[in-house]
Amino acid sequence: MNRKDSFKIIIIFDNKCVNEGYLSGFGFSALIYNKLSNTYLLFDTGGDGGVLLHNIRNAGVDPTQIAKVIVSHNHYDHAGGLASVYTQNPHIKLYIPHAIKKYKRNYPEAEVVMHTELEEIDEAVFVSGQFGTSIKEQALFCKTTRDTFVLLVGCTHPGLEQFIMKARQMGKIEAVIGGFHGFRKLSYLKGIDFIGACHCTSYMHQIHSKFPEQFKKVCVGDYFLF
């Protein structure tokens, strides 16, 4: 890894495309190696714990190395693999939107931290705080040494633009990766160099057509340095 790189982000679970040796499944998960803190973090856990653990190991990481798990929202395709990670590492730290109460009960040995507002959870890594009404959701902001941000999102049920606006209060967004759901306010993507739409994104073709140079195809097993 180049000394200027702050994060290595591995697509560890998705249903769009997959590299050889990895498995596909419905949902999303990204494994983050934070070079600044020498820490592995897992953003979302896909919908199948067996597939998730297989892919983590195939990426050369032991699941017990993962120190922190961030759950974007309480849908099975983003939280379904969490129980398997917990079995491997019951004392893990879990970061959950504040409105979701069941995690402390379901994972009693874990340290469960519940958020409503923006908060730094690892060096240069921030949870956005929860957004939305019926579905509470949070995103992850990773600040590079270049003072740019990598935005990781789950399904963006509250609207991707909400997370983009929040991140832009902190600085320039270099990349956004994850599921965009029904997002179609494409002007909000202007100025973002890396657009990694995957999982539940409805308007993939339109995003690709409007931002052909910035659009990046992301598959399970791909990794990116920021």
C-alpha positions as CSV (number, residue, x, y, z in Angstrom):
1,M,0.0,0.0,0.0
2,N,1.3,3.5,-0.9
3,R,2.3,5.6,2.1
4,K,-0.2,8.2,1.0
5,D,-3.1,5.7,1.1
6,S,-5.2,5.8,4.2
7,F,-7.7,3.1,3.5
8,K,-8.0,-0.2,1.6
9,I,-11.7,-1.0,0.9
10,I,-12.6,-4.5,-0.2
11,I,-16.1,-5.2,-1.6
12,I,-16.8,-8.3,0.4
13,F,-20.5,-9.0,-0.3
14,D,-22.7,-8.0,-3.2
15,N,-25.2,-9.4,-5.7
16,K,-24.1,-7.7,-8.9
17,C,-20.8,-9.3,-9.9
18,V,-18.1,-11.4,-8.2
19,N,-14.4,-12.3,-8.8
20,E,-13.2,-15.9,-8.9
21,G,-12.9,-17.5,-5.6
22,Y,-15.6,-15.3,-4.0
23,L,-19.3,-16.0,-3.5
24,S,-22.2,-13.8,-4.4
25,G,-25.3,-13.1,-2.2
26,F,-28.0,-10.6,-1.9
27,G,-26.9,-7.7,0.1
28,F,-23.8,-5.5,0.7
29,S,-20.7,-5.4,2.8
30,A,-17.4,-3.7,2.6
31,L,-14.2,-4.6,4.6
32,I,-12.1,-1.5,5.5
33,Y,-8.5,-1.6,6.5
34,N,-7.7,1.7,8.2
35,K,-4.0,2.2,7.7
36,L,-4.1,5.1,10.1
37,S,-5.1,3.0,13.1
38,N,-4.1,-0.5,11.8
39,T,-7.7,-1.6,12.3
40,Y,-10.2,-3.7,10.3
41,L,-13.7,-2.4,10.2
42,L,-16.7,-4.1,8.5
43,F,-19.5,-1.9,7.0
44,D,-22.7,-4.0,6.8
45,T,-22.7,-7.8,6.7
46,G,-24.7,-8.9,3.7
47,G,-27.5,-11.3,3.9
48,D,-25.7,-14.6,4.5
49,G,-23.2,-15.3,7.2
50,G,-21.6,-18.3,5.5
51,V,-21.0,-16.3,2.3
52,L,-19.7,-13.4,4.3
53,L,-17.1,-15.4,6.3
54,H,-16.0,-17.3,3.2
55,N,-15.3,-14.0,1.4
56,I,-13.6,-12.4,4.3
57,R,-11.2,-15.3,4.6
58,N,-10.8,-15.4,0.8
59,A,-9.6,-11.8,1.1
60,G,-6.8,-13.0,3.4
61,V,-8.4,-11.7,6.6
62,D,-9.3,-13.7,9.7
63,P,-12.8,-12.7,10.9
64,T,-11.3,-12.3,14.4
65,Q,-9.2,-9.5,13.1
66,I,-12.2,-7.3,12.6
67,A,-12.5,-4.9,15.5
68,K,-15.6,-3.0,14.6
69,V,-18.8,-3.6,12.6
70,I,-21.0,-0.7,11.4
71,V,-24.6,-1.6,10.5
72,S,-26.2,0.9,8.1
73,H,-29.8,-0.2,8.8
74,N,-31.8,-3.1,10.0
75,H,-32.6,-5.0,6.8
76,Y,-31.5,-8.6,6.5
77,D,-29.4,-8.0,3.4
78,H,-27.2,-5.6,5.4
79,A,-27.4,-7.1,8.9
80,G,-28.0,-10.8,8.1
81,G,-24.4,-11.9,8.4
82,L,-23.8,-10.2,11.7
83,A,-24.6,-13.2,13.8
84,S,-21.8,-15.2,12.1
85,V,-19.3,-12.5,12.7
86,Y,-20.4,-12.3,16.3
87,T,-19.9,-16.0,16.7
88,Q,-16.3,-15.6,15.6
89,N,-15.7,-12.5,17.7
90,P,-18.3,-12.0,20.4
91,H,-16.5,-9.0,22.0
92,I,-16.6,-7.0,18.8
93,K,-17.8,-3.3,18.8
94,L,-21.1,-2.8,17.0
95,Y,-22.2,0.7,15.8
96,I,-25.9,0.8,15.2
97,P,-28.5,3.6,14.4
98,H,-29.9,4.7,17.7
99,A,-33.5,3.8,16.9
100,I,-32.7,0.1,16.6
101,K,-32.9,-1.4,20.1
102,K,-32.6,-5.1,19.6
103,Y,-28.9,-5.4,19.1
104,K,-27.9,-5.0,22.7
105,R,-30.3,-7.9,23.5
106,N,-29.2,-10.1,20.6
107,Y,-25.5,-9.6,21.0
108,P,-25.0,-9.4,24.8
109,E,-21.2,-9.8,24.8
110,A,-20.6,-7.2,22.2
111,E,-20.1,-3.5,22.9
112,V,-23.1,-1.9,21.2
113,V,-22.8,1.8,20.5
114,M,-26.0,3.5,19.2
115,H,-25.8,6.8,17.4
116,T,-28.0,9.7,16.5
117,E,-25.4,12.2,15.4
118,L,-22.1,12.4,13.6
119,E,-19.3,10.7,15.6
120,E,-15.8,9.5,15.1
121,I,-15.5,5.8,15.8
122,D,-12.0,5.1,14.6
123,E,-9.1,7.3,13.5
124,A,-10.5,9.5,10.6
125,V,-13.6,7.3,10.4
126,F,-17.0,8.7,11.2
127,V,-20.6,7.4,11.4
128,S,-23.0,9.9,9.9
129,G,-25.7,9.7,12.5
130,Q,-29.1,8.3,11.7
131,F,-31.3,9.7,8.9
132,G,-34.8,8.7,7.8
133,T,-38.2,8.4,9.2
134,S,-39.7,4.9,8.9
135,I,-36.3,3.4,8.1
136,K,-33.4,4.7,10.2
137,E,-30.1,4.5,8.4
138,Q,-26.5,5.7,8.8
139,A,-23.5,5.9,6.5
140,L,-19.7,5.9,7.0
141,F,-17.3,8.7,6.2
142,C,-13.6,7.9,5.9
143,K,-11.3,10.9,5.8
144,T,-8.1,10.4,3.9
145,T,-4.8,12.2,4.5
146,R,-5.6,14.4,1.5
147,D,-8.6,15.7,3.5
148,T,-11.0,14.1,1.1
149,F,-13.8,11.7,2.1
150,V,-14.8,8.2,1.0
151,L,-18.6,7.7,1.6
152,L,-19.8,4.2,2.2
153,V,-23.6,3.7,2.1
154,G,-25.9,0.7,2.6
155,C,-29.3,1.3,0.7
156,T,-29.7,5.0,1.2
157,H,-33.4,4.7,1.9
158,P,-33.5,8.3,3.3
159,G,-32.0,9.5,-0.1
160,L,-28.3,9.4,-1.0
161,E,-28.4,13.2,-1.3
162,Q,-28.9,13.4,2.5
163,F,-25.6,11.6,3.2
164,I,-23.8,13.5,0.5
165,M,-24.9,16.9,1.9
166,K,-23.8,15.8,5.4
167,A,-20.4,14.6,4.2
168,R,-19.8,17.8,2.1
169,Q,-20.1,19.8,5.3
170,M,-16.9,18.1,6.3
171,G,-15.0,18.4,3.0
172,K,-14.7,17.1,-0.6
173,I,-16.1,13.7,-1.3
174,E,-13.6,11.7,-3.3
175,A,-15.7,8.5,-3.6
176,V,-19.1,7.1,-2.8
177,I,-19.6,3.3,-2.7
178,G,-22.7,1.2,-2.0
179,G,-26.3,0.8,-2.8
180,F,-28.1,3.9,-4.1
181,H,-31.6,2.4,-4.1
182,G,-34.0,4.7,-6.0
183,F,-31.7,7.7,-6.0
184,R,-32.1,9.8,-9.2
185,K,-31.0,13.3,-8.1
186,L,-27.9,12.7,-10.1
187,S,-26.6,16.3,-9.9
188,Y,-25.5,15.6,-6.3
189,L,-22.9,13.2,-7.7
190,K,-21.2,16.1,-9.6
191,G,-17.6,16.5,-8.5
192,I,-17.2,13.0,-7.0
193,D,-14.3,11.2,-8.7
194,F,-15.2,7.6,-7.9
195,I,-18.9,6.5,-8.1
196,G,-19.2,2.9,-7.1
197,A,-22.9,2.2,-7.3
198,C,-23.8,-1.4,-6.7
199,H,-26.3,-3.7,-4.8
200,C,-29.8,-2.1,-4.9
201,T,-29.1,0.8,-7.3
202,S,-32.1,1.2,-9.5
203,Y,-30.7,3.8,-12.0
204,M,-27.3,2.2,-12.7
205,H,-27.5,2.8,-16.4
206,Q,-28.4,6.5,-16.0
207,I,-25.6,7.1,-13.5
208,H,-23.1,5.4,-15.8
209,S,-24.3,7.4,-18.8
210,K,-24.1,10.7,-17.0
211,F,-20.8,10.1,-15.3
212,P,-18.9,7.6,-17.7
213,E,-15.4,8.5,-16.4
214,Q,-16.3,8.6,-12.7
215,F,-18.5,5.4,-12.7
216,K,-16.6,2.4,-11.4
217,K,-17.9,-1.2,-11.7
218,V,-17.4,-2.8,-8.3
219,C,-17.5,-6.6,-7.8
220,V,-17.1,-8.8,-4.8
221,G,-13.3,-9.2,-4.3
222,D,-12.4,-5.9,-5.8
223,Y,-10.4,-3.6,-3.6
224,F,-9.7,0.1,-3.8
225,L,-7.1,2.4,-2.2
226,F,-7.9,5.9,-1.0
